[in-house]
Amino acid sequence: MQFLNTLTVLALVVMSFALIVAVPVLYASSEDSGRSNRLILLGSAVWVALVLLNWGVSFFVV
């Protein structure tokens, strides 16, 4: 179970770095703001899901 917790933390860190880079880039691009907003919303939803998953898995790790 500790291995699964490590994987969820790694996924959360990778997603956080991806959002740190992607959000300013998507806001700076003026081509298709609707698509950019959907990508930012999707990335944020995945990040929140990873936080909740990590919280749930952490209960099983001693």
Backbone as XML, in Angstrom:
<?xml version="1.0"?>
<chain id="A" units="angstrom">
  <residue number="1" name="MET">
    <atom name="N" x="0.810" y="-1.191" z="0.000"/>
    <atom name="CA" x="0.000" y="0.000" z="0.000"/>
    <atom name="C" x="0.858" y="1.262" z="0.000"/>
  </residue>
  <residue number="2" name="GLN">
    <atom name="N" x="2.039" y="1.135" z="0.584"/>
    <atom name="CA" x="2.940" y="2.288" z="0.600"/>
    <atom name="C" x="3.402" y="2.634" z="-0.816"/>
  </residue>
  <residue number="3" name="PHE">
    <atom name="N" x="3.563" y="1.613" z="-1.659"/>
    <atom name="CA" x="3.950" y="1.853" z="-3.049"/>
    <atom name="C" x="2.861" y="2.637" z="-3.783"/>
  </residue>
  <residue number="4" name="LEU">
    <atom name="N" x="1.598" y="2.306" z="-3.538"/>
    <atom name="CA" x="0.486" y="3.030" z="-4.158"/>
    <atom name="C" x="0.448" y="4.476" z="-3.675"/>
  </residue>
  <residue number="5" name="ASN">
    <atom name="N" x="0.735" y="4.681" z="-2.400"/>
    <atom name="CA" x="0.790" y="6.040" z="-1.875"/>
    <atom name="C" x="1.915" y="6.835" z="-2.542"/>
  </residue>
  <residue number="6" name="THR">
    <atom name="N" x="3.050" y="6.197" z="-2.747"/>
    <atom name="CA" x="4.168" y="6.864" z="-3.423"/>
    <atom name="C" x="3.795" y="7.235" z="-4.856"/>
  </residue>
  <residue number="7" name="LEU">
    <atom name="N" x="3.087" y="6.354" z="-5.532"/>
    <atom name="CA" x="2.660" y="6.648" z="-6.902"/>
    <atom name="C" x="1.674" y="7.814" z="-6.962"/>
  </residue>
  <residue number="8" name="THR">
    <atom name="N" x="0.757" y="7.872" z="-6.005"/>
    <atom name="CA" x="-0.196" y="8.985" z="-6.011"/>
    <atom name="C" x="0.491" y="10.311" z="-5.702"/>
  </residue>
  <residue number="9" name="VAL">
    <atom name="N" x="1.476" y="10.284" z="-4.820"/>
    <atom name="CA" x="2.229" y="11.509" z="-4.531"/>
    <atom name="C" x="3.027" y="11.938" z="-5.762"/>
  </residue>
  <residue number="10" name="LEU">
    <atom name="N" x="3.641" y="10.975" z="-6.438"/>
    <atom name="CA" x="4.392" y="11.291" z="-7.649"/>
    <atom name="C" x="3.479" y="11.869" z="-8.730"/>
  </residue>
  <residue number="11" name="ALA">
    <atom name="N" x="2.314" y="11.282" z="-8.912"/>
    <atom name="CA" x="1.365" y="11.797" z="-9.901"/>
    <atom name="C" x="0.911" y="13.203" z="-9.532"/>
  </residue>
  <residue number="12" name="LEU">
    <atom name="N" x="0.705" y="13.459" z="-8.255"/>
    <atom name="CA" x="0.301" y="14.786" z="-7.809"/>
    <atom name="C" x="1.396" y="15.817" z="-8.057"/>
  </residue>
  <residue number="13" name="VAL">
    <atom name="N" x="2.637" y="15.454" z="-7.800"/>
    <atom name="CA" x="3.753" y="16.373" z="-8.034"/>
    <atom name="C" x="3.910" y="16.662" z="-9.526"/>
  </residue>
  <residue number="14" name="VAL">
    <atom name="N" x="3.822" y="15.625" z="-10.351"/>
    <atom name="CA" x="3.949" y="15.815" z="-11.802"/>
    <atom name="C" x="2.821" y="16.691" z="-12.325"/>
  </residue>
  <residue number="15" name="MET">
    <atom name="N" x="1.596" y="16.452" z="-11.856"/>
    <atom name="CA" x="0.459" y="17.258" z="-12.300"/>
    <atom name="C" x="0.593" y="18.700" z="-11.838"/>
  </residue>
  <residue number="16" name="SER">
    <atom name="N" x="1.124" y="18.901" z="-10.645"/>
    <atom name="CA" x="1.333" y="20.259" z="-10.148"/>
    <atom name="C" x="2.331" y="21.015" z="-11.010"/>
  </residue>
  <residue number="17" name="PHE">
    <atom name="N" x="3.449" y="20.369" z="-11.352"/>
    <atom name="CA" x="4.428" y="21.026" z="-12.223"/>
    <atom name="C" x="3.853" y="21.289" z="-13.614"/>
  </residue>
  <residue number="18" name="ALA">
    <atom name="N" x="3.055" y="20.358" z="-14.117"/>
    <atom name="CA" x="2.429" y="20.568" z="-15.425"/>
    <atom name="C" x="1.490" y="21.771" z="-15.391"/>
  </residue>
  <residue number="19" name="LEU">
    <atom name="N" x="0.739" y="21.925" z="-14.324"/>
    <atom name="CA" x="-0.159" y="23.078" z="-14.219"/>
    <atom name="C" x="0.602" y="24.380" z="-14.016"/>
  </residue>
  <residue number="20" name="ILE">
    <atom name="N" x="1.726" y="24.315" z="-13.293"/>
    <atom name="CA" x="2.532" y="25.524" z="-13.103"/>
    <atom name="C" x="3.019" y="26.061" z="-14.439"/>
  </residue>
  <residue number="21" name="VAL">
    <atom name="N" x="3.346" y="25.167" z="-15.355"/>
    <atom name="CA" x="3.815" y="25.584" z="-16.677"/>
    <atom name="C" x="2.645" y="25.891" z="-17.609"/>
  </residue>
  <residue number="22" name="ALA">
    <atom name="N" x="1.626" y="25.063" z="-17.595"/>
    <atom name="CA" x="0.560" y="25.150" z="-18.589"/>
    <atom name="C" x="-0.377" y="26.335" z="-18.380"/>
  </residue>
  <residue number="23" name="VAL">
    <atom name="N" x="-0.697" y="26.656" z="-17.146"/>
    <atom name="CA" x="-1.684" y="27.713" z="-16.907"/>
    <atom name="C" x="-1.221" y="29.073" z="-17.434"/>
  </residue>
  <residue number="24" name="PRO">
    <atom name="N" x="-0.016" y="29.538" z="-17.126"/>
    <atom name="CA" x="0.408" y="30.822" z="-17.704"/>
    <atom name="C" x="0.517" y="30.784" z="-19.228"/>
  </residue>
  <residue number="25" name="VAL">
    <atom name="N" x="0.961" y="29.649" z="-19.760"/>
    <atom name="CA" x="1.073" y="29.542" z="-21.217"/>
    <atom name="C" x="-0.303" y="29.610" z="-21.863"/>
  </residue>
  <residue number="26" name="LEU">
    <atom name="N" x="-1.265" y="28.908" z="-21.297"/>
    <atom name="CA" x="-2.606" y="28.921" z="-21.865"/>
    <atom name="C" x="-3.277" y="30.278" z="-21.709"/>
  </residue>
  <residue number="27" name="TYR">
    <atom name="N" x="-3.034" y="30.958" z="-20.590"/>
    <atom name="CA" x="-3.597" y="32.296" z="-20.435"/>
    <atom name="C" x="-2.933" y="33.304" z="-21.370"/>
  </residue>
  <residue number="28" name="ALA">
    <atom name="N" x="-1.674" y="33.100" z="-21.681"/>
    <atom name="CA" x="-0.965" y="34.031" z="-22.562"/>
    <atom name="C" x="-1.355" y="33.846" z="-24.023"/>
  </residue>
  <residue number="29" name="SER">
    <atom name="N" x="-1.750" y="32.639" z="-24.399"/>
    <atom name="CA" x="-2.145" y="32.416" z="-25.789"/>
    <atom name="C" x="-3.548" y="32.962" z="-26.009"/>
  </residue>
  <residue number="30" name="SER">
    <atom name="N" x="-3.704" y="33.705" z="-27.069"/>
    <atom name="CA" x="-4.995" y="34.350" z="-27.327"/>
    <atom name="C" x="-5.744" y="33.699" z="-28.485"/>
  </residue>
  <residue number="31" name="GLU">
    <atom name="N" x="-5.314" y="32.515" z="-28.905"/>
    <atom name="CA" x="-5.933" y="31.886" z="-30.067"/>
    <atom name="C" x="-7.342" y="31.387" z="-29.772"/>
  </residue>
  <residue number="32" name="ASP">
    <atom name="N" x="-7.480" y="30.495" z="-28.809"/>
    <atom name="CA" x="-8.784" y="29.904" z="-28.520"/>
    <atom name="C" x="-8.971" y="29.859" z="-27.013"/>
  </residue>
  <residue number="33" name="SER">
    <atom name="N" x="-9.554" y="30.923" z="-26.465"/>
    <atom name="CA" x="-9.657" y="31.026" z="-25.011"/>
    <atom name="C" x="-10.637" y="30.014" z="-24.434"/>
  </residue>
  <residue number="34" name="GLY">
    <atom name="N" x="-11.655" y="29.624" z="-25.183"/>
    <atom name="CA" x="-12.596" y="28.627" z="-24.697"/>
    <atom name="C" x="-11.938" y="27.282" z="-24.488"/>
  </residue>
  <residue number="35" name="ARG">
    <atom name="N" x="-11.096" y="26.881" z="-25.432"/>
    <atom name="CA" x="-10.370" y="25.614" z="-25.322"/>
    <atom name="C" x="-9.365" y="25.689" z="-24.185"/>
  </residue>
  <residue number="36" name="SER">
    <atom name="N" x="-8.688" y="26.813" z="-24.035"/>
    <atom name="CA" x="-7.717" y="26.985" z="-22.961"/>
    <atom name="C" x="-8.389" y="26.886" z="-21.596"/>
  </residue>
  <residue number="37" name="ASN">
    <atom name="N" x="-9.542" y="27.523" z="-21.461"/>
    <atom name="CA" x="-10.250" y="27.470" z="-20.184"/>
    <atom name="C" x="-10.700" y="26.057" z="-19.853"/>
  </residue>
  <residue number="38" name="ARG">
    <atom name="N" x="-11.130" y="25.295" z="-20.862"/>
    <atom name="CA" x="-11.531" y="23.912" z="-20.626"/>
    <atom name="C" x="-10.339" y="23.065" z="-20.197"/>
  </residue>
  <residue number="39" name="LEU">
    <atom name="N" x="-9.176" y="23.288" z="-20.808"/>
    <atom name="CA" x="-7.976" y="22.541" z="-20.428"/>
    <atom name="C" x="-7.549" y="22.864" z="-19.002"/>
  </residue>
  <residue number="40" name="ILE">
    <atom name="N" x="-7.638" y="24.127" z="-18.628"/>
    <atom name="CA" x="-7.282" y="24.527" z="-17.266"/>
    <atom name="C" x="-8.268" y="23.920" z="-16.275"/>
  </residue>
  <residue number="41" name="LEU">
    <atom name="N" x="-9.542" y="23.935" z="-16.599"/>
    <atom name="CA" x="-10.548" y="23.342" z="-15.717"/>
    <atom name="C" x="-10.346" y="21.835" z="-15.585"/>
  </residue>
  <residue number="42" name="LEU">
    <atom name="N" x="-10.043" y="21.161" z="-16.692"/>
    <atom name="CA" x="-9.797" y="19.722" z="-16.658"/>
    <atom name="C" x="-8.552" y="19.406" z="-15.827"/>
  </residue>
  <residue number="43" name="GLY">
    <atom name="N" x="-7.485" y="20.164" z="-16.020"/>
    <atom name="CA" x="-6.268" y="19.961" z="-15.236"/>
    <atom name="C" x="-6.501" y="20.199" z="-13.756"/>
  </residue>
  <residue number="44" name="SER">
    <atom name="N" x="-7.285" y="21.198" z="-13.434"/>
    <atom name="CA" x="-7.600" y="21.475" z="-12.030"/>
    <atom name="C" x="-8.441" y="20.361" z="-11.424"/>
  </residue>
  <residue number="45" name="ALA">
    <atom name="N" x="-9.388" y="19.832" z="-12.187"/>
    <atom name="CA" x="-10.218" y="18.740" z="-11.695"/>
    <atom name="C" x="-9.384" y="17.478" z="-11.461"/>
  </residue>
  <residue number="46" name="VAL">
    <atom name="N" x="-8.451" y="17.207" z="-12.354"/>
    <atom name="CA" x="-7.560" y="16.055" z="-12.173"/>
    <atom name="C" x="-6.686" y="16.256" z="-10.944"/>
  </residue>
  <residue number="47" name="TRP">
    <atom name="N" x="-6.219" y="17.475" z="-10.730"/>
    <atom name="CA" x="-5.389" y="17.762" z="-9.559"/>
    <atom name="C" x="-6.176" y="17.537" z="-8.271"/>
  </residue>
  <residue number="48" name="VAL">
    <atom name="N" x="-7.405" y="18.027" z="-8.217"/>
    <atom name="CA" x="-8.246" y="17.836" z="-7.028"/>
    <atom name="C" x="-8.528" y="16.353" z="-6.810"/>
  </residue>
  <residue number="49" name="ALA">
    <atom name="N" x="-8.783" y="15.614" z="-7.897"/>
    <atom name="CA" x="-9.020" y="14.173" z="-7.777"/>
    <atom name="C" x="-7.786" y="13.462" z="-7.232"/>
  </residue>
  <residue number="50" name="LEU">
    <atom name="N" x="-6.610" y="13.867" z="-7.665"/>
    <atom name="CA" x="-5.377" y="13.269" z="-7.149"/>
    <atom name="C" x="-5.170" y="13.596" z="-5.670"/>
  </residue>
  <residue number="51" name="VAL">
    <atom name="N" x="-5.510" y="14.808" z="-5.266"/>
    <atom name="CA" x="-5.400" y="15.167" z="-3.848"/>
    <atom name="C" x="-6.331" y="14.295" z="-3.013"/>
  </residue>
  <residue number="52" name="LEU">
    <atom name="N" x="-7.562" y="14.118" z="-3.470"/>
    <atom name="CA" x="-8.517" y="13.295" z="-2.734"/>
    <atom name="C" x="-8.102" y="11.829" z="-2.731"/>
  </residue>
  <residue number="53" name="LEU">
    <atom name="N" x="-7.567" y="11.352" z="-3.851"/>
    <atom name="CA" x="-7.088" y="9.973" z="-3.917"/>
    <atom name="C" x="-5.921" y="9.762" z="-2.959"/>
  </residue>
  <residue number="54" name="ASN">
    <atom name="N" x="-5.009" y="10.714" z="-2.923"/>
    <atom name="CA" x="-3.874" y="10.617" z="-2.008"/>
    <atom name="C" x="-4.352" y="10.651" z="-0.562"/>
  </residue>
  <residue number="55" name="TRP">
    <atom name="N" x="-5.328" y="11.476" z="-0.263"/>
    <atom name="CA" x="-5.894" y="11.537" z="1.074"/>
    <atom name="C" x="-6.518" y="10.195" z="1.450"/>
  </residue>
  <residue number="56" name="GLY">
    <atom name="N" x="-7.249" y="9.583" z="0.529"/>
    <atom name="CA" x="-7.862" y="8.297" z="0.797"/>
    <atom name="C" x="-6.861" y="7.187" z="0.977"/>
  </residue>
  <residue number="57" name="VAL">
    <atom name="N" x="-5.823" y="7.170" z="0.151"/>
    <atom name="CA" x="-4.809" y="6.116" z="0.247"/>
    <atom name="C" x="-3.978" y="6.279" z="1.522"/>
  </residue>
  <residue number="58" name="SER">
    <atom name="N" x="-3.788" y="7.509" z="1.967"/>
    <atom name="CA" x="-2.941" y="7.747" z="3.140"/>
    <atom name="C" x="-3.530" y="7.141" z="4.408"/>
  </residue>
  <residue number="59" name="PHE">
    <atom name="N" x="-4.832" y="6.875" z="4.445"/>
    <atom name="CA" x="-5.433" y="6.226" z="5.614"/>
    <atom name="C" x="-4.938" y="4.794" z="5.789"/>
  </residue>
  <residue number="60" name="PHE">
    <atom name="N" x="-4.555" y="4.149" z="4.691"/>
    <atom name="CA" x="-4.138" y="2.752" z="4.750"/>
    <atom name="C" x="-2.644" y="2.580" z="4.975"/>
  </residue>
  <residue number="61" name="VAL">
    <atom name="N" x="-1.895" y="3.675" z="4.927"/>
    <atom name="CA" x="-0.445" y="3.610" z="5.118"/>
    <atom name="C" x="-0.148" y="3.996" z="6.559"/>
  </residue>
  <residue number="62" name="VAL">
    <atom name="N" x="0.594" y="3.175" z="7.213"/>
    <atom name="CA" x="0.901" y="3.427" z="8.633"/>
    <atom name="C" x="2.182" y="4.208" z="8.749"/>
  </residue>
</chain>
